[in-house]
Amino acid sequence: MAGYALPIKRLISELGKLPGIGEKTATRLAMHILRAPEDDARGLAESILEVRDKIRFCQICYNFAEAELCNICRDSARDSSLICVVEDPDALMAIEESGSYSGTYHVLHGALSPLEGIGPDQLHLRELVERVREKAVREVILATNPNVSGESTALLIARMIGKLDVPVTRIAQGVPMGGDLRYLDRMTLSKSLEFRRGMEKEP
């Protein structure tokens, strides 16, 4: 980057902080932004600032929202007695796009990963338990990713919710072990929800 002016270097550096973006890709994106019409570049900058300023967590499910409640929690047509627990908003959107689920969600914003310093206190588990305890919930569906962290998180939630005498199910393993819900097709997600299984409670 030695030959670039300082503002271009800074832009390349900032773009390079994005996940999956190396220096070459960051440089290519910076050049595209530099050559784009001023309105496009300004629109990009303003949309980034708008997301940072206006987006917050939904007070019920912790999905991203512009108001106190997200669109799903505001929708009176959704079945609030069903709660599908997901790791992140991307997984929520993947399930929504499958078109096979009409309940509500609870977004953890992560999964158990001791090596990364993510324990129960870093997830929204306490809020989930309180929600199940206070609302008329007839089923909690665990849709964490089918990998070690996701399975560990699902087992912990099953133990926590099991004490409240509310049925807990796990999405069927049509979802491959080690997979990520964000990259699955609609049919696989739909069938995983349809054929979900019960979670064993601690004796």
Backbone as a printed PyTorch tensor [residue, N CA C, xyz], in Angstrom:
tensor([[[  0.8160,  -1.2090,   0.0000],
         [  0.0000,   0.0000,   0.0000],
         [  0.8570,   1.2690,   0.0000]],

        [[  2.1630,   1.0940,  -0.1710],
         [  3.0780,   2.2320,  -0.0250],
         [  2.7670,   3.3700,  -0.9890]],

        [[  2.2660,   3.0330,  -2.1870],
         [  2.0560,   4.0670,  -3.1900],
         [  0.7380,   4.8080,  -3.0670]],

        [[ -0.1600,   4.3940,  -2.1530],
         [ -1.4740,   5.0170,  -2.0460],
         [ -1.4510,   6.2200,  -1.1030]],

        [[ -2.3250,   7.1700,  -1.3910],
         [ -2.4940,   8.3130,  -0.4920],
         [ -3.0680,   7.8300,   0.8400]],

        [[ -2.8310,   8.5880,   1.9020],
         [ -3.2090,   8.1750,   3.2490],
         [ -4.6960,   7.8420,   3.4020]],

        [[ -5.6240,   8.6510,   2.8330],
         [ -7.0490,   8.2930,   2.9720],
         [ -7.3810,   6.9430,   2.3340]],

        [[ -6.7260,   6.6210,   1.2170],
         [ -6.9680,   5.3220,   0.5730],
         [ -6.4140,   4.1980,   1.4400]],

        [[ -5.2430,   4.4020,   2.0060],
         [ -4.6550,   3.3920,   2.9100],
         [ -5.5890,   3.1210,   4.0860]],

        [[ -6.1460,   4.2110,   4.6230],
         [ -7.0380,   4.0550,   5.7680],
         [ -8.2840,   3.2720,   5.3790]],

        [[ -8.8510,   3.5640,   4.1990],
         [-10.0380,   2.8520,   3.7380],
         [ -9.7230,   1.3740,   3.5310]],

        [[ -8.6010,   1.0670,   2.9180],
         [ -8.1930,  -0.3310,   2.7060],
         [ -8.0310,  -1.0360,   4.0510]],

        [[ -7.4060,  -0.3390,   4.9890],
         [ -7.2010,  -0.9170,   6.3180],
         [ -8.5270,  -1.2290,   7.0080]],

        [[ -9.4950,  -0.3020,   6.9210],
         [-10.7920,  -0.4990,   7.5670],
         [-11.5780,  -1.6210,   6.8920]],

        [[-11.5550,  -1.6580,   5.5620],
         [-12.2540,  -2.7260,   4.8370],
         [-11.6280,  -4.0810,   5.1340]],

        [[-10.3260,  -4.0990,   5.3490],
         [ -9.6240,  -5.3460,   5.6470],
         [ -9.9850,  -5.9370,   6.9990]],

        [[-10.6400,  -5.1540,   7.8510],
         [-11.0740,  -5.6520,   9.1590],
         [-12.3480,  -6.4800,   9.0640]],

        [[-13.0380,  -6.4150,   7.9220],
         [-14.2680,  -7.1740,   7.7360],
         [-13.9430,  -8.6570,   7.5900]],

        [[-14.8020,  -9.5510,   8.1080],
         [-14.5250, -10.9930,   8.0270],
         [-14.4530, -11.4740,   6.5840]],

        [[-13.4410, -12.2650,   6.2830],
         [-13.2850, -12.8360,   4.9470],
         [-12.7010, -11.8840,   3.9220]],

        [[-12.2950, -10.7000,   4.3380],
         [-11.7450,  -9.7090,   3.4120],
         [-10.2440,  -9.5750,   3.6470]],

        [[ -9.4540, -10.0180,   2.6720],
         [ -8.0060,  -9.8670,   2.7490],
         [ -7.5810,  -8.5350,   2.1390]],

        [[ -6.2700,  -8.2920,   2.1100],
         [ -5.7720,  -7.0070,   1.6290],
         [ -6.1030,  -6.7670,   0.1530]],

        [[ -5.9890,  -7.8140,  -0.6680],
         [ -6.2740,  -7.6420,  -2.0990],
         [ -7.7390,  -7.2840,  -2.3320]],

        [[ -8.6370,  -8.0130,  -1.6470],
         [-10.0690,  -7.7240,  -1.7980],
         [-10.3940,  -6.3430,  -1.2470]],

        [[ -9.7990,  -5.9950,  -0.1130],
         [-10.0170,  -4.6750,   0.4800],
         [ -9.5590,  -3.5770,  -0.4740]],

        [[ -8.4270,  -3.7960,  -1.1370],
         [ -7.9180,  -2.8170,  -2.1020],
         [ -8.8730,  -2.6900,  -3.2840]],

        [[ -9.3830,  -3.8190,  -3.7690],
         [-10.3150,  -3.8030,  -4.8980],
         [-11.6050,  -3.0680,  -4.5290]],

        [[-12.1000,  -3.3110,  -3.3180],
         [-13.3050,  -2.6220,  -2.8670],
         [-13.0610,  -1.1210,  -2.7060]],

        [[-11.8960,  -0.7700,  -2.1760],
         [-11.5550,   0.6450,  -2.0070],
         [-11.5060,   1.3490,  -3.3620]],

        [[-10.9280,   0.6930,  -4.3580],
         [-10.8590,   1.2920,  -5.6920],
         [-12.2490,   1.4510,  -6.3030]],

        [[-13.1180,   0.4800,  -6.0310],
         [-14.4960,   0.5630,  -6.5290],
         [-15.2120,   1.7530,  -5.8950]],

        [[-15.0610,   1.9050,  -4.5680],
         [-15.6950,   3.0210,  -3.8620],
         [-15.1490,   4.3530,  -4.3680]],

        [[-13.8440,   4.3980,  -4.6230],
         [-13.1990,   5.6260,  -5.0880],
         [-13.7250,   6.0460,  -6.4570]],

        [[-14.0220,   5.0670,  -7.3140],
         [-14.4880,   5.3600,  -8.6730],
         [-16.0120,   5.5100,  -8.7520]],

        [[-16.7210,   5.1130,  -7.6940],
         [-18.1850,   5.1640,  -7.7050],
         [-18.6660,   6.6100,  -7.6680]],

        [[-19.8930,   6.8570,  -8.1500],
         [-20.4600,   8.2110,  -8.0370],
         [-20.5000,   8.6400,  -6.5730]],

        [[-20.3700,   9.9340,  -6.3500],
         [-20.3220,  10.4430,  -4.9680],
         [-21.5670,  10.0560,  -4.1820]],

        [[-22.7400,  10.0560,  -4.8250],
         [-23.9820,   9.7110,  -4.1250],
         [-23.9430,   8.2670,  -3.6260]],

        [[-23.3620,   7.3580,  -4.4240],
         [-23.2660,   5.9510,  -4.0120],
         [-22.3380,   5.7990,  -2.8110]],

        [[-21.1920,   6.4640,  -2.8680],
         [-20.2320,   6.3840,  -1.7680],
         [-20.8240,   6.9910,  -0.4950]],

        [[-21.5060,   8.1210,  -0.6500],
         [-22.1150,   8.7740,   0.5090],
         [-23.2490,   7.9100,   1.0700]],

        [[-24.0100,   7.2790,   0.1810],
         [-25.0990,   6.3970,   0.6180],
         [-24.5800,   5.2150,   1.4160]],

        [[-23.4430,   4.6380,   0.9710],
         [-22.8290,   3.5240,   1.6960],
         [-22.4100,   3.9640,   3.0980]],

        [[-21.7320,   5.0990,   3.1730],
         [-21.2740,   5.6080,   4.4740],
         [-22.4460,   5.8890,   5.4000]],

        [[-23.4950,   6.4870,   4.8640],
         [-24.6510,   6.8350,   5.6890],
         [-25.3970,   5.5930,   6.1600]],

        [[-25.4670,   4.5630,   5.3050],
         [-26.1730,   3.3390,   5.7030],
         [-25.4220,   2.6150,   6.8200]],

        [[-24.0900,   2.6510,   6.7920],
         [-23.2920,   2.0510,   7.8700],
         [-23.5470,   2.7750,   9.1880]],

        [[-23.5430,   4.1050,   9.1450],
         [-23.7940,   4.8890,  10.3540],
         [-25.2300,   4.6940,  10.8560]],

        [[-26.1700,   4.5770,   9.9170],
         [-27.5700,   4.3890,  10.3000],
         [-27.7740,   3.0640,  11.0320]],

        [[-27.1380,   2.0120,  10.5330],
         [-27.2330,   0.7010,  11.1880],
         [-26.6780,   0.7730,  12.6050]],

        [[-25.5190,   1.4370,  12.7610],
         [-24.9100,   1.5570,  14.0780],
         [-25.7660,   2.3900,  15.0300]],

        [[-26.4370,   3.4170,  14.5010],
         [-27.2020,   4.3280,  15.3440],
         [-28.5900,   3.8040,  15.7000]],

        [[-29.2390,   3.0880,  14.7640],
         [-30.6600,   2.7780,  14.9280],
         [-30.9700,   1.3340,  15.3220]],

        [[-30.0660,   0.3970,  15.0300],
         [-30.3780,  -1.0000,  15.2980],
         [-30.0440,  -1.3570,  16.7420]],

        [[-30.9870,  -2.0530,  17.3860],
         [-30.8310,  -2.4870,  18.7720],
         [-31.3480,  -3.9160,  18.9070]],

        [[-31.3110,  -4.4630,  20.1150],
         [-31.8740,  -5.7820,  20.3650],
         [-33.3630,  -5.6600,  20.6830]],

        [[-34.1580,  -6.5740,  20.1180],
         [-35.5680,  -6.6840,  20.4790],
         [-35.6530,  -7.0060,  21.9720]],

        [[-36.5610,  -6.3630,  22.6830],
         [-36.6720,  -6.5520,  24.1250],
         [-37.2240,  -7.9180,  24.5140]],

        [[-37.8050,  -8.6250,  23.5580],
         [-38.3420,  -9.9570,  23.8620],
         [-37.4040, -11.0660,  23.4070]],

        [[-37.0160, -11.0530,  22.1260],
         [-36.2910, -12.1930,  21.5700],
         [-34.8190, -11.9310,  21.2770]],

        [[-34.3790, -10.6800,  21.3410],
         [-32.9920, -10.2770,  21.0990],
         [-32.5710, -10.3780,  19.6360]],

        [[-33.5580, -10.4260,  18.7500],
         [-33.2630, -10.2600,  17.3330],
         [-32.9090,  -8.7900,  17.1120]],

        [[-32.2710,  -8.4710,  15.9970],
         [-32.0090,  -7.0770,  15.6730],
         [-33.3290,  -6.3780,  15.3560]],

        [[-33.4720,  -5.1610,  15.8360],
         [-34.7260,  -4.4280,  15.6370],
         [-34.4420,  -2.9400,  15.5400]],

        [[-35.3590,  -2.2300,  14.8950],
         [-35.2460,  -0.7770,  14.8010],
         [-36.0160,  -0.1060,  15.9290]],

        [[-37.0590,  -0.7910,  16.4390],
         [-37.8490,  -0.2800,  17.5520],
         [-37.6240,  -1.1830,  18.7650]],

        [[-38.4680,  -1.0400,  19.7860],
         [-38.3100,  -1.8590,  20.9850],
         [-38.5310,  -3.3320,  20.6940]],

        [[-39.4420,  -3.6350,  19.7550],
         [-39.7270,  -5.0150,  19.3650],
         [-39.4120,  -5.2110,  17.8880]],

        [[-38.9650,  -6.3930,  17.5290],
         [-38.6910,  -6.7080,  16.1210],
         [-40.0040,  -6.9790,  15.3920]],

        [[-39.9280,  -7.1060,  14.0850],
         [-41.1310,  -7.3210,  13.2780],
         [-41.8500,  -8.6090,  13.6600]],

        [[-41.1010,  -9.6430,  14.0160],
         [-41.6990, -10.9380,  14.3390],
         [-42.4450, -10.8630,  15.6630]],

        [[-41.8290, -10.2670,  16.6820],
         [-42.4920, -10.1700,  17.9840],
         [-43.6900,  -9.2290,  17.9530]],

        [[-43.7150,  -8.3030,  17.0100],
         [-44.8670,  -7.3860,  16.8720],
         [-46.0270,  -8.0260,  16.1080]],

        [[-45.7530,  -9.1280,  15.4280],
         [-46.7520,  -9.7610,  14.5650],
         [-47.7120, -10.6120,  15.4040]],

        [[-48.9500, -10.1570,  15.5450],
         [-49.9440, -10.8690,  16.3620],
         [-50.3540, -12.2060,  15.7520]],

        [[-50.0260, -12.4230,  14.4820],
         [-50.3840, -13.6760,  13.8320],
         [-49.4010, -14.8090,  14.1820]],

        [[-48.2550, -14.4700,  14.7730],
         [-47.2820, -15.4980,  15.1440],
         [-47.7630, -16.2390,  16.3930]],

        [[-47.3980, -17.5090,  16.4730],
         [-47.7610, -18.3390,  17.6270],
         [-46.7310, -18.1110,  18.7320]],

        [[-47.0880, -17.2860,  19.7200],
         [-46.1440, -16.9350,  20.7810],
         [-45.9000, -18.0630,  21.7740]],

        [[-46.6710, -19.1650,  21.6690],
         [-46.4530, -20.3060,  22.5650],
         [-45.3230, -21.2040,  22.0690]],

        [[-44.8150, -20.9220,  20.8680],
         [-43.6730, -21.6510,  20.3030],
         [-42.4610, -20.7300,  20.2880]],

        [[-41.3480, -21.1990,  20.8430],
         [-40.1150, -20.4210,  20.8190],
         [-39.0230, -21.2700,  20.1780]],

        [[-38.4610, -20.7730,  19.0950],
         [-37.3450, -21.4350,  18.4140],
         [-36.0600, -20.7070,  18.8030]],

        [[-35.1310, -21.4350,  19.4230],
         [-33.8840, -20.8430,  19.9010],
         [-32.8080, -20.9900,  18.8280]],

        [[-32.2200, -19.8680,  18.4310],
         [-31.1680, -19.8700,  17.4030],
         [-29.9340, -19.1430,  17.9380]],

        [[-28.8070, -19.3940,  17.2890],
         [-27.5600, -18.7680,  17.7330],
         [-27.4490, -17.3120,  17.3190]],

        [[-27.9460, -16.9820,  16.1220],
         [-27.7610, -15.6200,  15.6270],
         [-28.8860, -15.2260,  14.6690]],

        [[-29.0030, -13.9370,  14.3590],
         [-30.0680, -13.4870,  13.4520],
         [-29.9840, -14.1060,  12.0600]],

        [[-28.7940, -14.4880,  11.6090],
         [-28.6700, -15.1220,  10.2990],
         [-29.4160, -16.4560,  10.2650]],

        [[-29.3140, -17.2200,  11.3540],
         [-30.0200, -18.5020,  11.4380],
         [-31.5280, -18.2670,  11.4840]],

        [[-31.9460, -17.2310,  12.1970],
         [-33.3690, -16.8680,  12.2380],
         [-33.8890, -16.6040,  10.8360]],

        [[-33.1460, -15.8120,  10.0640],
         [-33.5850, -15.4830,   8.7100],
         [-33.6150, -16.7170,   7.8160]],

        [[-32.6720, -17.6420,   8.0270],
         [-32.6610, -18.8700,   7.2300],
         [-33.9230, -19.6880,   7.4900]],

        [[-34.3360, -19.7780,   8.7570],
         [-35.5560, -20.5130,   9.0920],
         [-36.7780, -19.7910,   8.5360]],

        [[-36.7950, -18.4710,   8.6360],
         [-37.9100, -17.6970,   8.0890],
         [-38.0630, -17.9390,   6.5890]],

        [[-36.9470, -18.0060,   5.8940],
         [-36.9930, -18.1900,   4.4430],
         [-37.4450, -19.5930,   4.0630]],

        [[-37.3690, -20.5450,   5.0070],
         [-37.8590, -21.8910,   4.7160],
         [-39.3870, -21.8870,   4.6160]],

        [[-40.0370, -20.8880,   5.2220],
         [-41.4870, -20.7720,   5.1360],
         [-42.2560, -21.8280,   5.8990]],

        [[-41.5870, -22.5230,   6.8400],
         [-42.2350, -23.6500,   7.5120],
         [-42.4650, -23.4220,   8.9960]],

        [[-42.2310, -22.2120,   9.4660],
         [-42.3310, -21.9500,  10.9000],
         [-43.0900, -20.6490,  11.1370]],

        [[-44.0470, -20.6920,  12.0690],
         [-44.8760, -19.5100,  12.3290],
         [-44.8690, -19.1070,  13.7980]],

        [[-43.9120, -19.6260,  14.5670],
         [-43.8110, -19.2550,  15.9720],
         [-42.8970, -18.0560,  16.1600]],

        [[-42.3590, -17.9190,  17.3690],
         [-41.4440, -16.8260,  17.6780],
         [-40.0320, -17.3800,  17.8780]],

        [[-39.0940, -16.5070,  18.2060],
         [-37.6940, -16.8980,  18.3200],
         [-37.0770, -16.3920,  19.6200]],

        [[-35.8970, -16.9350,  19.9010],
         [-35.0320, -16.3770,  20.9440],
         [-33.6070, -16.4680,  20.4070]],

        [[-32.9500, -15.3290,  20.2720],
         [-31.6210, -15.2720,  19.6630],
         [-30.5610, -15.1880,  20.7600]],

        [[-29.6580, -16.1540,  20.7790],
         [-28.6290, -16.2300,  21.8240],
         [-27.4480, -15.3030,  21.5570]],

        [[-27.1800, -15.0320,  20.2930],
         [-25.9990, -14.2760,  19.8690],
         [-24.7180, -15.0020,  20.2660]],

        [[-24.6840, -16.2940,  19.9120],
         [-23.4900, -17.0920,  20.1510],
         [-23.8410, -18.4870,  20.6290]],

        [[-22.8090, -19.2520,  20.9310],
         [-22.9550, -20.6040,  21.4770],
         [-21.8120, -20.8340,  22.4510]],

        [[-21.9800, -21.8000,  23.3300],
         [-20.9520, -22.0850,  24.3280],
         [-19.6140, -22.3940,  23.6650]],

        [[-18.5810, -21.6940,  24.0790],
         [-17.2380, -21.9200,  23.5460],
         [-16.2150, -21.4410,  24.5750]],

        [[-15.8980, -22.2940,  25.5540],
         [-14.9810, -21.8970,  26.6330],
         [-13.6440, -21.3610,  26.1370]],

        [[-13.1290, -21.9240,  25.0400],
         [-11.8350, -21.4750,  24.5260],
         [-11.8940, -20.0240,  24.0440]],

        [[-13.0780, -19.5790,  23.6330],
         [-13.2540, -18.1970,  23.1810],
         [-13.8390, -17.3160,  24.2790]],

        [[-13.9430, -17.8670,  25.4800],
         [-14.4690, -17.0900,  26.5930],
         [-15.9690, -16.8970,  26.5680]],

        [[-16.6870, -17.7570,  25.8420],
         [-18.1430, -17.6480,  25.7600],
         [-18.7670, -18.7210,  26.6430]],

        [[-19.3060, -18.3050,  27.7740],
         [-19.9930, -19.1920,  28.6950],
         [-21.4650, -18.8430,  28.7590]],

        [[-22.2100, -19.4690,  29.6470],
         [-23.6560, -19.1950,  29.7640],
         [-23.9760, -17.7320,  30.0040]],

        [[-23.1070, -17.0380,  30.7330],
         [-23.3830, -15.6320,  31.0540],
         [-23.2500, -14.7150,  29.8470]],

        [[-22.5650, -15.1770,  28.7980],
         [-22.3990, -14.3500,  27.5980],
         [-23.5540, -14.5280,  26.6160]],

        [[-24.4260, -15.4890,  26.8840],
         [-25.5770, -15.7440,  26.0190],
         [-26.8410, -15.2590,  26.7320]],

        [[-27.9480, -15.2190,  26.0200],
         [-29.1970, -14.7370,  26.6130],
         [-30.0100, -15.9070,  27.1740]],

        [[-29.3470, -16.7460,  27.9760],
         [-30.0060, -17.9340,  28.5180],
         [-30.9260, -17.5870,  29.6840]],

        [[-30.4870, -16.7190,  30.5610],
         [-31.3170, -16.3380,  31.7040],
         [-32.6180, -15.6950,  31.2250]],

        [[-32.5100, -14.8670,  30.1930],
         [-33.7040, -14.2200,  29.6470],
         [-34.6520, -15.2460,  29.0150]],

        [[-34.0750, -16.2860,  28.4020],
         [-34.9050, -17.3460,  27.8120],
         [-35.6810, -18.0800,  28.8980]],

        [[-35.0040, -18.4380,  29.9800],
         [-35.6670, -19.1520,  31.0740],
         [-36.7780, -18.2970,  31.6700]],

        [[-36.5160, -17.0120,  31.8760],
         [-37.5340, -16.1160,  32.4190],
         [-38.7200, -16.0080,  31.4720]],

        [[-38.4470, -15.9560,  30.2070],
         [-39.5180, -15.8510,  29.2070],
         [-40.4080, -17.0880,  29.2250]],

        [[-39.7800, -18.2650,  29.3000],
         [-40.5440, -19.5130,  29.3400],
         [-41.3340, -19.6090,  30.6400]],

        [[-40.7390, -19.1570,  31.7330],
         [-41.3970, -19.2280,  33.0350],
         [-42.6180, -18.2950,  33.0970]],

        [[-42.5170, -17.1410,  32.4700],
         [-43.5660, -16.1240,  32.6170],
         [-44.6570, -16.2160,  31.5580]],

        [[-44.3500, -16.8050,  30.3970],
         [-45.3210, -16.8720,  29.3110],
         [-45.9210, -18.2690,  29.2060]],

        [[-47.0360, -18.3590,  28.4830],
         [-47.6790, -19.6560,  28.2520],
         [-47.0030, -20.3290,  27.0600]],

        [[-45.8710, -20.9710,  27.3210],
         [-45.0810, -21.6070,  26.2590],
         [-45.3680, -23.1000,  26.2320]],

        [[-45.7090, -23.6260,  25.0630],
         [-46.0150, -25.0550,  24.9610],
         [-44.8740, -25.8740,  24.3640]],

        [[-43.8840, -25.2050,  23.7690],
         [-42.7320, -25.9350,  23.2300],
         [-41.5720, -24.9810,  22.9720]],

        [[-40.3730, -25.4570,  23.3030],
         [-39.1500, -24.7390,  22.9660],
         [-38.3810, -25.5910,  21.9690]],

        [[-38.1210, -25.0420,  20.7970],
         [-37.4120, -25.7600,  19.7320],
         [-35.9600, -25.2790,  19.7090]],

        [[-35.0230, -26.1900,  19.8400],
         [-33.6060, -25.8350,  19.8410],
         [-33.0510, -25.9800,  18.4280]],

        [[-32.6780, -24.8480,  17.8390],
         [-32.1620, -24.8270,  16.4660],
         [-30.7570, -24.2480,  16.4400]],

        [[-29.9660, -24.6140,  17.4540],
         [-28.5550, -24.2350,  17.4190],
         [-27.8440, -25.0780,  16.3680]],

        [[-26.6880, -24.6310,  15.9270],
         [-25.9800, -25.3330,  14.8630],
         [-25.5410, -26.7300,  15.3020]],

        [[-25.5510, -27.6970,  14.3880],
         [-25.1880, -29.0800,  14.7290],
         [-23.6730, -29.3000,  14.7560]],

        [[-23.0010, -28.5720,  15.6300],
         [-21.5760, -28.7790,  15.8620],
         [-21.3640, -28.8820,  17.3670]],

        [[-20.1180, -28.9910,  17.8050],
         [-19.8480, -29.2160,  19.2250],
         [-20.4190, -28.0960,  20.0870]],

        [[-20.1800, -26.8440,  19.7000],
         [-20.6740, -25.7100,  20.4880],
         [-22.1970, -25.6660,  20.4990]],

        [[-22.7960, -25.8900,  19.3360],
         [-24.2510, -25.8570,  19.2410],
         [-24.9110, -26.9610,  20.0380]],

        [[-24.3300, -28.1730,  19.9810],
         [-24.8880, -29.2990,  20.7280],
         [-24.7510, -29.0740,  22.2290]],

        [[-23.6040, -28.5560,  22.6620],
         [-23.3990, -28.2780,  24.0890],
         [-24.4020, -27.2460,  24.5810]],

        [[-24.6330, -26.2320,  23.7550],
         [-25.6000, -25.1860,  24.1130],
         [-27.0050, -25.7660,  24.2040]],

        [[-27.3590, -26.6180,  23.2370],
         [-28.6850, -27.2350,  23.2340],
         [-28.8990, -28.1030,  24.4720]],

        [[-27.8900, -28.8750,  24.8680],
         [-28.0080, -29.7350,  26.0490],
         [-28.1900, -28.9070,  27.3180]],

        [[-27.4520, -27.8110,  27.4240],
         [-27.5840, -26.9470,  28.5960],
         [-28.9780, -26.3430,  28.6680]],

        [[-29.4770, -25.8650,  27.5370],
         [-30.8220, -25.2720,  27.5150],
         [-31.8760, -26.3120,  27.8670]],

        [[-31.7130, -27.5410,  27.3300],
         [-32.6740, -28.6060,  27.6250],
         [-32.7360, -28.8820,  29.1200]],

        [[-31.5810, -28.8530,  29.7900],
         [-31.5580, -29.0740,  31.2410],
         [-32.2290, -27.9180,  31.9760]],

        [[-31.9580, -26.6990,  31.5180],
         [-32.5270, -25.5190,  32.1870],
         [-34.0400, -25.4480,  32.0110]],

        [[-34.5120, -25.6840,  30.7890],
         [-35.9420, -25.5900,  30.5010],
         [-36.6760, -26.8070,  31.0460]],

        [[-35.9880, -27.9550,  31.0980],
         [-36.6120, -29.1830,  31.5900],
         [-37.1540, -29.0460,  32.9910]],

        [[-36.5320, -28.2030,  33.7810],
         [-36.9840, -27.9910,  35.1560],
         [-38.3170, -27.2600,  35.2160]],

        [[-38.7120, -26.6400,  34.1090],
         [-39.9620, -25.8830,  34.0750],
         [-41.1170, -26.7010,  33.5200]],

        [[-40.8690, -27.9640,  33.2120],
         [-41.8950, -28.8740,  32.6970],
         [-42.5150, -28.3760,  31.3940]],

        [[-41.6520, -27.8730,  30.5130],
         [-42.0770, -27.4360,  29.1790],
         [-41.3580, -28.3210,  28.1610]],

        [[-42.0720, -28.8950,  27.1790],
         [-41.4280, -29.7570,  26.1900],
         [-40.3110, -29.0390,  25.4280]],

        [[-39.1820, -29.7150,  25.2790],
         [-38.0440, -29.1810,  24.5420],
         [-37.7120, -30.1380,  23.4140]],

        [[-37.6530, -29.6190,  22.1930],
         [-37.3170, -30.4520,  21.0400],
         [-36.0750, -29.9020,  20.3580]],

        [[-35.4340, -30.7610,  19.5780],
         [-34.2270, -30.3950,  18.8250],
         [-34.5240, -30.5950,  17.3590]],

        [[-34.1000, -29.6610,  16.4960],
         [-34.3370, -29.8470,  15.0620],
         [-33.6840, -31.1550,  14.6110]],

        [[-34.3250, -31.8300,  13.6730],
         [-33.8540, -33.1390,  13.2080],
         [-32.4940, -33.0200,  12.5520]],

        [[-31.7750, -34.1210,  12.5390],
         [-30.4160, -34.0890,  12.0160],
         [-30.3400, -34.2650,  10.5040]],

        [[-31.3710, -33.7790,   9.8140],
         [-31.2200, -33.6020,   8.3830],
         [-30.1920, -32.4970,   8.1560]],

        [[-30.0020, -31.6890,   9.2060],
         [-28.9450, -30.6850,   9.1880],
         [-27.6380, -31.4140,   9.4780]],

        [[-26.6320, -31.3470,   8.5990],
         [-25.4120, -32.1250,   8.7840],
         [-24.5970, -31.6680,   9.9820]],

        [[-23.9590, -32.6310,  10.6520],
         [-23.0920, -32.3160,  11.7760],
         [-21.9600, -31.4150,  11.3050]],

        [[-21.7210, -30.3460,  12.0400],
         [-20.6890, -29.3980,  11.6480],
         [-21.1670, -28.3520,  10.6710]],

        [[-22.4640, -28.4110,  10.3160],
         [-23.0020, -27.4690,   9.3350],
         [-23.3860, -26.1430,   9.9630]],

        [[-23.8210, -25.2200,   9.1250],
         [-24.2280, -23.8870,   9.5610],
         [-25.5840, -23.5950,   8.9350]],

        [[-26.5690, -23.2380,   9.7680],
         [-27.9320, -23.0400,   9.2720],
         [-28.0300, -21.9870,   8.1810]],

        [[-27.1000, -21.0250,   8.1950],
         [-27.1670, -19.9400,   7.2080],
         [-27.0070, -20.4350,   5.7790]],

        [[-26.3530, -21.6030,   5.6050],
         [-26.0170, -22.0500,   4.2510],
         [-26.8390, -23.2650,   3.8020]],

        [[-27.8920, -23.5900,   4.5360],
         [-28.7140, -24.7340,   4.1690],
         [-29.8750, -24.3180,   3.2760]],

        [[-30.3120, -25.2460,   2.4330],
         [-31.4240, -24.9390,   1.5460],
         [-32.7510, -24.9920,   2.3030]],

        [[-33.7750, -24.4290,   1.7120],
         [-35.0780, -24.3130,   2.3750],
         [-35.6610, -25.6770,   2.7230]],

        [[-35.5500, -26.6520,   1.8260],
         [-36.1510, -27.9600,   2.0520],
         [-35.5230, -28.6530,   3.2540]],

        [[-34.1810, -28.5870,   3.3650],
         [-33.4940, -29.2190,   4.4930],
         [-33.9520, -28.6020,   5.8040]],

        [[-34.0280, -27.2720,   5.8540],
         [-34.4700, -26.6000,   7.0730],
         [-35.9260, -26.9270,   7.3840]],

        [[-36.7580, -26.9580,   6.3650],
         [-38.1710, -27.2420,   6.5650],
         [-38.3680, -28.6320,   7.1630]],

        [[-37.6610, -29.6310,   6.6070],
         [-37.7870, -31.0020,   7.1010],
         [-37.1870, -31.1520,   8.4960]],

        [[-36.1050, -30.4170,   8.7790],
         [-35.4910, -30.4800,  10.1040],
         [-36.4610, -29.9810,  11.1700]],

        [[-37.2010, -28.9220,  10.8290],
         [-38.1950, -28.4170,  11.7740],
         [-39.3730, -29.3770,  11.8990]],

        [[-39.8020, -29.9460,  10.7810],
         [-40.9610, -30.8330,  10.7840],
         [-40.6920, -32.0950,  11.5960]],

        [[-39.4800, -32.6440,  11.4940],
         [-39.1470, -33.8990,  12.1670],
         [-38.2450, -33.6820,  13.3840]],

        [[-38.4350, -32.5680,  14.0780],
         [-37.6400, -32.3160,  15.2800],
         [-37.8980, -33.4090,  16.3150]],

        [[-36.9520, -33.5970,  17.2220],
         [-37.0240, -34.6540,  18.2110],
         [-36.9800, -34.0710,  19.6210]],

        [[-37.4320, -34.8700,  20.5670],
         [-37.4110, -34.4500,  21.9650],
         [-35.9990, -34.4780,  22.5160]],

        [[-35.7720, -33.6690,  23.5470],
         [-34.4760, -33.6410,  24.2330],
         [-34.6290, -34.3710,  25.5710]],

        [[-33.6640, -35.2310,  25.8800],
         [-33.7080, -35.9620,  27.1390],
         [-33.4330, -35.0380,  28.3070]],

        [[-34.1700, -35.2240,  29.3740],
         [-33.9540, -34.4280,  30.5740],
         [-33.0020, -35.1810,  31.5030]],

        [[-32.3510, -34.4120,  32.3660],
         [-31.4630, -35.0270,  33.3460],
         [-32.2700, -35.8440,  34.3220]],

        [[-31.8010, -37.0400,  34.7150],
         [-32.5260, -37.8420,  35.6840],
         [-32.5460, -37.1480,  37.0560]]])
